[in-house]
Amino acid sequence: MFNHLSEFFFNNAWSYEHLKNVPSNNSCAACGPYAYVFIDHLLTGTDMSCFNDNEVDNFRMKYYFVFLLSTTLIVSTTASIVPVSASVVRTTGSIVPTTTSVVRTTGSIVSTTSLVVPATGLVVPPIL
């Protein structure tokens, strides 16, 4: 596979396309999320004019919660749906506010609805 790629890229002409009106990152801290959101827009064909700092911040929060859920919310291997209507779910020393329900699957918790950021009340939709 790698031989094929090197033959293709070194022996064929490349074409370049300059995208206009693409938001730029003005801080050193957000280059990763900007790159991911930019790639997402390219892959989905979404208009770059709606790409803004709020979307990058939203991606950062979604990524944080996916990381948080994948590292700290390990539960039993039984499968069940736990209703938590405007309540919280307690797991291994953590409290995770949710808006409706949480699905327990083998070794992890997957939120079927939005998460609420504790200090701000910000609602983060699930990544499916």
C-alpha angles and dihedrals in degrees: 000000000000091000090054092049093050091048091049097046097041098042102041130069117256124221123207129206123196112212115213129211094021113154114244130217112248097183130063092224099065104049094109097052090044090054093049094047091046091051090047090054091049094049096046096040091236116165111262092218090077092052106108144149092271091058090050091049090049090052090049091053092047090049091048092053093046088052092045093049093046095050108033110025103069110150140171123302095247116112115229142134114240116199112216103169106191089335136102136260117225119209132160096334095317131107117207117186115215136177104226125344147349126213117217114212132171105311099339146062121238117192113222092194140029127309122222120222103233102222098038107029088232111159114223116195117225122262108234 
